[in-house]
Each structure stands twice: as structure tokens, then as C-alpha cells.
Amino acid sequence: MVIRSVSTFEYWPSLPLEEWQDTYATLHRWTQIVGKVRLKQAPHVNHWWQVPLYVTARGLSTSPMPYGQRIFEVQFDFHDHRLIVHTCGEGGTTSSPPLSARSVAEFYEQFMGLLRSLNLEVRIWPVPVEVENPIPFKQDRTHAAYDPEYARRFWRILVQSDRVFQIFRSRFIGKCSPVHLFWGALDLAVTRFSGRRAPEHPPVPNVSHFVVIEAYSHEVSSCGFWPGGGPIREPVYYSYAYPEPEGFKNYPVRPASAFYSKEFGEFLLPYEAVRRAKDPDQELLAFAQSTYDAAAETGRWDRVNLERMKT
């Protein structure tokens, strides 16, 4: 058997925002439709941890969700480009319509109809969140692009980012989120907690305030990947602390291409800098660790009791 060598750039593909922004906008809304089903069905977990999606070997998944005595799971397969719904129990079935260029309205009607055909009656609030000028799903025929190559590239970046974030997460023994993708902003994140309560977070545009209060009820240091948007015209890694301690923004972080954005109130690292690095894993780990150090040191976290001792 011949094992083909795979280059670093194939594992860390390019993702120019201008080349896939239409697919990005459409896919973002598709994930919100599926994510809102998870929000509706999953029992509430602190900081809304019951709502994100998870990276899989083929795409993204809701993970199993309860429906009475049954469970079901929805998956975006970015390898074969299909939307897969699995159900279990007597008469358990699988349905897998293709992912292809179609409007958000068409996707919404087909997906909700698919759930009904599997005897899964789920009602969601059919309006996107955390986007400007939200168009109700049933009416959105504006966003209708799907480029399978760029959807696959996005997933491959999520796979690599998730893998490195899992390593970073393993170094912390305090309260820490899973590595998960929040469909509100379509960002992959992992969040560490100091254990102390935080002051009430100020309102965030296009997000219900009760959602923000729950998400930031305690002090955090959060690191993640975002495909970009608005004034940020490229995919980036980010890291922020809430509440931001005095001195945080001036703390020296790594690598050299990382910087503090006053506009966003967080450290940013261009994805392209990681992709082109000799060792992308170490480049990203250096960013995650040093920005956490910035939060923990300036915020006076109890690091002895929160971090795994090196052996």
C-alpha cells in the first residue's frame, strides 16, 4: 500500500474571505437553523453549552438530542456534502439529502419537512441571530450559494483548530468549556474560567441580553477561530478576557504576528500566519497559551489550583 504524502497546506488550506463569502453567509444561516433545533431540544447547560455544534471527522454535528424516548442527531457532512439526520429507537432511520446551492428558505423548508417525515415535530424561532439585517428563514432567498470546495476548506481548518485547542484544553484542570462551534457567530471556541463571578456584561448588538448575561456570568479567558467578517477581511484566531484586567492589552504575547485590536477588545492572530508557519501547531499553541497567561497574570487567577502541573 502506498501512503500519499499530504502537505501542510492541504491540512491548513487557504480561505480567502472574498472568494467564499457568499457560501459563508449561506452556510452560516444553515447552521443556525440546525443549531436552533439543538437549542430547542437539548436540556439547558450553563453558559449555553447545550447549543453549539461539534467538529467531526466529516463535518459538524449537533451530537445526540432527546426527543421523548428517542434521540436524533443532525450532521453536516462536508466530505460527501450531505445533511444527515439519524434517529434511534424502534424504526430508527437515516436520511441524507445533498448539500447544494439553494436558498436559506429552501433549506429551511426541506430540513423542517425532513424532521416531520421522521416524526420529529420541532418548532424554532425562524429568524437568524448575531447578523445584521436578519431575514426570516422562510423569506430568505438572498443567501443561496454553496461552493463545496470552500465548505470543505472551512471544515478542514476547523479540524486542525479543534485538534490544537484540545491539546490546549488538556493543560487546564479548572472549569473549562468543550471545544465547540457557536453558530451565532460561526466561531470555534474554548473557554477557561477563573472560578469567580463577573460583573454583568454590557449589551451586545444583535444578541439578546439574557443570552449575554448567562454566557459571561463568570470571569473567562476565551480563545477561538473565526472566518472573519465586517472590518476583519480574513480568517483569524482571537483571544479575549472578560472582564478585561488592567494591563491585559499590553501583555507580551506570542507569536510576533499577534496583536491587540482596540476596536474588538481582543488579541488577534491572522490564520494565514499560522498556516504559513513552519510548525502551525506550535504557532497556534503559543498564541493560546500566551494570551491565557495575559488574562491569568493580570487578572490574578489562582493558577496553582487551575492548571495541570507539568511532569
C-alpha positions in Angstrom: 0.0 0.0 0.0 1.3 3.5 -0.9 0.6 6.2 1.5 0.5 9.6 -0.2 2.3 12.4 1.5 0.0 15.3 2.4 1.5 18.8 2.6 0.9 21.2 5.5 -1.0 23.5 3.2 -3.5 20.8 2.5 -4.1 20.3 6.2 -4.2 24.1 6.7 -5.8 25.3 3.4 -6.2 28.9 2.4 -9.6 30.5 3.0 -9.7 34.0 1.4 -12.9 35.7 2.7 -13.7 37.4 -0.7 -13.6 34.1 -2.5 -16.2 32.3 -0.4 -18.2 35.0 1.5 -21.5 34.1 -0.3 -21.1 30.4 0.6 -20.1 31.5 4.1 -23.2 33.7 4.6 -25.5 30.9 3.4 -23.8 28.2 5.4 -23.8 30.4 8.5 -27.6 30.6 8.3 -28.0 26.9 7.6 -26.0 26.1 10.7 -28.3 28.4 12.7 -31.4 26.5 11.5 -29.9 23.2 12.7 -28.5 24.8 15.8 -31.8 26.3 16.8 -33.2 22.7 16.7 -30.5 21.7 19.2 -31.3 24.8 21.3 -35.0 23.7 21.4 -34.4 20.1 22.2 -31.3 19.9 24.5 -31.6 20.5 28.2 -30.1 23.8 29.3 -26.5 23.8 30.3 -24.6 26.7 31.9 -23.2 29.3 29.5 -25.4 27.9 26.7 -23.1 24.9 26.2 -26.1 22.9 25.0 -26.4 24.9 21.8 -23.1 24.6 19.9 -22.1 22.2 17.2 -19.1 19.9 17.3 -16.3 19.1 14.8 -16.3 15.6 13.5 -14.2 13.5 11.1 -16.5 14.5 8.3 -18.1 17.9 9.2 -20.2 19.2 12.1 -22.7 17.5 14.4 -25.3 18.5 16.9 -24.4 15.4 18.9 -27.4 13.3 20.0 -30.5 15.3 21.1 -33.5 13.9 23.0 -37.0 13.7 21.6 -39.3 12.0 24.0 -37.9 8.5 24.5 -35.9 8.7 21.2 -32.8 10.6 20.3 -31.7 12.1 17.0 -28.6 13.7 15.6 -28.0 16.1 12.7 -24.7 16.2 10.8 -23.3 18.4 8.1 -21.1 16.1 6.0 -18.6 18.3 4.2 -16.8 15.3 2.7 -19.7 14.0 0.7 -21.7 17.2 1.1 -24.9 15.8 2.6 -27.1 16.8 5.5 -27.6 13.7 7.6 -30.3 13.1 10.2 -30.0 9.9 12.3 -32.8 8.7 14.6 -32.7 5.8 17.0 -35.2 3.5 18.7 -37.7 1.2 17.1 -37.8 2.0 13.4 -34.7 4.2 13.6 -33.8 5.8 10.3 -31.2 7.8 8.5 -31.9 10.5 5.9 -29.2 12.3 3.9 -30.3 14.9 1.4 -27.4 16.6 -0.6 -25.9 19.9 0.4 -26.0 22.0 -2.7 -26.7 25.6 -3.8 -30.1 26.6 -2.6 -31.7 29.5 -0.7 -32.0 29.6 3.0 -35.7 29.5 2.6 -35.5 26.3 0.5 -33.1 24.7 3.0 -35.4 25.6 5.9 -38.5 24.2 4.3 -36.7 21.0 3.3 -35.0 20.4 6.6 -38.1 21.1 8.7 -40.1 18.8 6.4 -37.4 16.1 6.7 -37.8 16.3 10.5 -41.5 15.9 10.2 -41.2 12.9 7.9 -39.1 11.3 10.7 -41.9 12.1 13.3 -39.8 14.9 14.8 -42.0 17.8 15.3 -39.7 20.7 16.4 -40.6 24.4 16.3 -37.9 27.0 16.3 -37.8 30.8 16.2 -37.2 31.1 12.5 -35.0 34.2 12.4 -31.2 34.3 12.3 -29.3 35.9 15.2 -26.0 37.8 15.5 -26.2 39.0 11.9 -27.0 42.5 10.5 -30.4 42.9 8.9 -31.7 39.4 9.7 -34.1 38.0 7.2 -36.5 35.3 8.5 -35.5 31.9 7.2 -38.8 31.4 5.4 -38.3 34.6 3.4 -34.5 34.5 2.8 -33.9 33.9 -0.9 -31.0 36.2 -0.9 -28.4 33.8 0.5 -28.3 30.8 -1.8 -24.6 30.0 -2.5 -22.8 26.7 -1.8 -19.3 26.1 -3.1 -18.4 22.6 -1.9 -14.6 23.2 -2.1 -14.8 26.2 0.2 -17.2 24.4 2.6 -14.7 21.6 2.8 -11.8 24.0 3.3 -13.6 25.6 6.2 -14.2 22.2 7.8 -10.6 21.2 7.4 -9.5 24.4 9.2 -11.9 23.6 12.0 -10.5 20.1 12.2 -6.9 21.4 12.7 -8.0 24.2 15.1 -10.1 21.8 17.1 -7.2 19.3 17.4 -4.8 22.0 18.7 -7.4 23.5 21.0 -8.0 20.1 22.5 -4.3 20.0 23.4 -4.5 23.4 24.9 -7.6 22.5 26.9 -5.9 19.5 28.4 -3.5 21.7 30.3 -6.3 23.2 32.5 -8.0 21.4 35.4 -10.3 24.2 36.4 -13.7 24.8 34.8 -13.4 24.8 31.0 -15.8 24.6 28.1 -15.7 21.9 25.5 -14.1 22.9 22.2 -17.3 23.8 20.3 -18.7 25.9 17.4 -21.2 28.6 18.3 -23.4 29.0 15.3 -24.4 32.6 16.3 -21.1 34.0 15.0 -19.9 30.7 13.5 -16.8 30.6 15.6 -14.9 27.7 17.2 -14.0 28.4 20.8 -12.6 27.0 24.0 -13.1 29.0 27.2 -11.4 28.8 30.6 -12.9 30.1 33.9 -11.2 31.6 36.9 -14.0 30.4 39.2 -15.0 34.0 40.2 -18.3 35.7 39.3 -18.1 38.5 36.8 -19.9 41.8 36.6 -22.9 41.9 34.3 -21.8 42.1 30.7 -22.9 45.1 28.7 -25.4 44.6 25.8 -24.0 43.1 22.6 -25.5 44.2 19.2 -27.9 41.6 17.6 -27.8 39.4 20.7 -30.5 39.1 23.4 -29.1 40.5 26.6 -30.2 37.5 28.7 -28.1 35.3 26.5 -25.0 37.5 27.1 -25.6 37.6 30.9 -25.7 33.8 31.0 -22.6 33.4 28.8 -20.5 35.8 30.8 -21.7 35.2 34.4 -18.1 34.3 35.4 -14.6 35.5 34.6 -13.3 34.0 31.4 -10.3 33.7 29.1 -11.6 32.5 25.7 -9.7 31.6 22.6 -11.1 30.7 19.2 -11.2 30.7 15.4 -13.4 33.0 13.3 -13.7 33.1 9.5 -13.8 36.9 9.5 -16.3 39.5 8.5 -17.1 43.2 8.7 -13.8 45.1 9.1 -11.8 41.9 9.5 -11.4 40.7 5.9 -9.6 37.5 6.7 -9.9 34.5 9.0 -8.4 35.0 12.4 -7.7 33.4 15.7 -8.8 35.5 18.7 -8.4 35.6 22.4 -10.1 37.9 25.0 -10.7 38.1 28.7 -13.9 39.2 30.4 -13.8 41.3 32.4 -10.6 42.6 30.8 -8.0 43.1 33.6 -5.8 46.2 33.7 -2.7 45.6 31.7 -4.1 42.8 29.7 -3.9 44.6 26.3 -0.2 45.5 26.9 0.9 42.0 28.0 3.6 40.5 25.7 2.0 37.6 23.7 3.3 35.3 21.0 3.8 34.8 18.1 5.1 38.1 16.7 2.2 38.3 14.2 -0.3 38.5 17.1 -1.6 41.9 18.1 -4.2 43.6 20.3 -7.2 45.1 18.5 -8.6 48.1 20.3 -11.6 48.0 18.0 -12.5 44.5 19.1 -11.0 44.4 22.6 -9.1 41.2 22.0 -5.9 39.7 20.7 -5.9 38.6 17.1 -3.7 36.3 15.1 -4.2 36.1 11.3 -5.0 32.5 10.2 -2.6 32.9 7.3 0.3 33.4 9.7 -0.5 30.1 11.3 -1.0 28.4 8.0 2.4 29.6 6.7 4.3 28.9 9.9 7.0 26.2 9.9 5.0 24.5 12.7 1.4 25.6 12.7 0.5 23.7 15.8 3.2 25.4 17.9 2.3 28.8 16.4 -1.3 28.4 17.5 -0.5 26.9 20.9 1.9 29.8 21.6 -1.0 32.2 20.9 -3.5 30.3 23.0 -1.1 29.9 25.9 0.4 33.4 26.0 -2.9 35.2 25.7 -4.3 33.0 28.5 -1.1 33.9 30.5 -2.0 37.6 29.9 -5.5 37.0 31.4 -4.4 34.9 34.3 -1.5 37.1 35.3 -3.1 40.5 35.0 -6.4 39.0 36.4 -4.6 37.3 39.3 -6.1 33.8 38.7 -5.3 31.0 41.1 -3.1 29.3 38.6 -1.6 26.7 41.0 -5.1 25.2 41.5 -6.4 25.7 38.0 -3.5 24.4 35.8 -2.2 20.9 35.3 1.3 20.5 36.8 3.9 19.7 34.2 5.7 16.3 34.8 
